[in-house]
Amino acid sequence: MKPAIAAIGPEGSREEFLDQLLDEAERALLDVESRADEPGRRVPLEDGEAPGVAEFQAAIAELADAFPGLMRDVEIIGDMVRNVGALHAVSEVEARPHLMQLLWLSLETFVRQYPSLELYEAVCRGREDEEGPTPSEIYAGYLRLLGVLRGALS
């Protein structure tokens, strides 16, 4: 994962990008809480989502079941990003395969929900942060990182 973070952009934007990535993982975990199925009995819940989304969401739910402290792990990594920097936080993520898997599953879900930059930009319109990365930078970074994670986890 280090090469992907290093390729994202200059040192100053790495923290912001990793923060965005952790927010995406957190959103995926929050979706688990609102699921109608129960731990140990996860099934893909088709609700009009893009193809493949339900399967990845079920996999995230199963991962959350297997690692009940997963949300707390994401919060700890977020604190590390803010307090000691992205590179240290990345090494912590690499040491926790379940976090690597969560990031991968979150990004797989993301690219299926937003198969094009235009669609993602439309959803982000009006929510841009003037100081943070742009939607196009986030989207491009997610795609690069997803490629690295696919290679690392296959």
C-alpha positions as CSV (number, residue, x, y, z in Angstrom):
1,M,0.0,0.0,0.0
2,K,2.9,2.4,0.5
3,P,3.6,2.7,-3.2
4,A,-0.1,3.6,-3.8
5,I,0.0,6.3,-1.1
6,A,3.3,7.7,-2.4
7,A,1.8,7.8,-5.9
8,I,-1.3,9.7,-4.8
9,G,0.3,13.1,-4.6
10,P,2.6,15.4,-2.6
11,E,3.3,14.7,1.0
12,G,0.7,17.3,2.2
13,S,-2.2,15.7,0.4
14,R,-1.6,12.1,1.5
15,E,-3.1,12.7,4.9
16,E,-6.3,14.2,3.4
17,F,-6.5,11.3,0.9
18,L,-6.1,8.6,3.6
19,D,-8.7,10.4,5.7
20,Q,-11.1,10.3,2.7
21,L,-10.3,6.6,2.3
22,L,-11.0,5.9,6.0
23,D,-14.3,7.8,5.7
24,E,-15.3,5.5,2.8
25,A,-14.4,2.4,5.0
26,E,-16.4,4.0,7.9
27,R,-19.4,4.5,5.6
28,A,-19.3,0.9,4.6
29,L,-19.2,-0.2,8.2
30,L,-22.2,2.1,9.0
31,D,-24.1,0.4,6.2
32,V,-23.6,-2.9,8.1
33,E,-25.5,-1.6,11.1
34,S,-28.5,-0.8,9.0
35,R,-28.7,-4.2,7.4
36,A,-31.8,-6.4,7.8
37,D,-29.8,-9.6,8.1
38,E,-28.0,-10.8,11.2
39,P,-24.4,-11.6,12.1
40,G,-23.6,-15.1,11.0
41,R,-26.5,-15.1,8.5
42,R,-25.3,-12.6,6.0
43,V,-26.7,-12.7,2.5
44,P,-26.5,-10.2,-0.4
45,L,-29.4,-7.8,0.0
46,E,-30.5,-6.7,-3.5
47,D,-32.0,-3.2,-3.3
48,G,-31.6,-1.8,-6.7
49,E,-27.9,-1.2,-6.3
50,A,-25.4,-1.6,-9.2
51,P,-24.4,-5.1,-10.0
52,G,-21.9,-6.6,-7.5
53,V,-22.6,-4.0,-4.8
54,A,-24.8,-6.3,-2.7
55,E,-22.2,-9.1,-2.7
56,F,-19.4,-6.7,-1.6
57,Q,-21.7,-5.2,1.1
58,A,-22.4,-8.7,2.4
59,A,-18.6,-9.4,2.5
60,I,-18.1,-6.2,4.5
61,A,-20.8,-7.3,6.9
62,E,-19.1,-10.7,7.3
63,L,-15.8,-9.1,7.9
64,A,-17.3,-6.8,10.5
65,D,-18.9,-9.9,12.2
66,A,-15.5,-11.6,12.3
67,F,-13.7,-8.5,13.6
68,P,-16.2,-6.7,16.0
69,G,-13.7,-4.0,16.8
70,L,-13.3,-3.0,13.1
71,M,-14.9,0.4,13.4
72,R,-12.6,1.2,16.4
73,D,-9.6,0.1,14.3
74,V,-10.6,2.5,11.5
75,E,-10.9,5.3,14.1
76,I,-7.5,4.5,15.6
77,I,-5.9,4.7,12.1
78,G,-7.7,8.0,11.5
79,D,-6.2,9.3,14.7
80,M,-2.8,8.2,13.6
81,V,-3.2,10.0,10.3
82,R,-3.9,13.2,12.1
83,N,-1.3,12.8,14.9
84,V,1.7,11.1,13.4
85,G,1.1,11.2,9.6
86,A,-0.1,9.0,6.7
87,L,3.0,6.9,6.3
88,H,3.0,5.7,9.9
89,A,-0.8,5.0,9.6
90,V,-0.2,3.1,6.4
91,S,2.3,0.8,8.0
92,E,-0.3,0.1,10.8
93,V,-2.9,-0.7,8.1
94,E,-0.5,-3.1,6.4
95,A,0.1,-4.9,9.7
96,R,-3.7,-5.6,10.0
97,P,-4.8,-7.7,7.1
98,H,-8.5,-7.2,8.0
99,L,-8.1,-3.5,7.5
100,M,-6.5,-4.0,4.1
101,Q,-9.5,-6.3,3.2
102,L,-11.9,-3.6,4.5
103,L,-10.3,-0.9,2.4
104,W,-10.3,-3.2,-0.7
105,L,-14.0,-4.2,-0.2
106,S,-14.9,-0.5,0.4
107,L,-13.2,0.6,-2.8
108,E,-14.7,-2.3,-4.8
109,T,-18.2,-1.2,-3.6
110,F,-17.4,2.4,-4.4
111,V,-16.3,1.8,-8.0
112,R,-19.5,-0.2,-8.6
113,Q,-21.7,2.5,-7.1
114,Y,-19.8,5.2,-9.0
115,P,-18.6,3.6,-12.3
116,S,-17.6,6.9,-13.7
117,L,-16.0,10.1,-12.5
118,E,-18.9,12.1,-13.8
119,L,-21.4,10.2,-11.7
120,Y,-19.2,10.7,-8.6
121,E,-18.7,14.4,-9.3
122,A,-22.5,14.8,-9.6
123,V,-23.0,13.3,-6.2
124,C,-20.3,15.5,-4.7
125,R,-21.5,18.7,-6.2
126,G,-22.0,21.3,-3.5
127,R,-20.0,19.3,-0.9
128,E,-16.5,20.1,-2.1
129,D,-13.9,21.0,0.5
130,E,-11.8,23.9,-0.8
131,E,-8.7,22.7,1.1
132,G,-9.1,19.0,0.5
133,P,-8.7,16.9,-2.6
134,T,-11.1,17.4,-5.4
135,P,-13.6,14.7,-6.3
136,S,-11.6,13.9,-9.4
137,E,-8.4,13.5,-7.3
138,I,-10.2,11.3,-4.9
139,Y,-11.7,9.2,-7.7
140,A,-8.4,8.8,-9.5
141,G,-6.6,8.0,-6.2
142,Y,-9.2,5.4,-5.3
143,L,-8.8,3.7,-8.7
144,R,-5.0,3.6,-8.4
145,L,-5.2,2.2,-4.8
146,L,-7.8,-0.3,-5.8
147,G,-5.4,-1.7,-8.5
148,V,-2.7,-2.0,-5.9
149,L,-5.0,-3.7,-3.4
150,R,-6.3,-6.1,-6.0
151,G,-2.7,-7.2,-6.7
152,A,-1.8,-7.4,-3.0
153,L,-4.8,-9.4,-1.9
154,S,-5.0,-11.8,-4.8
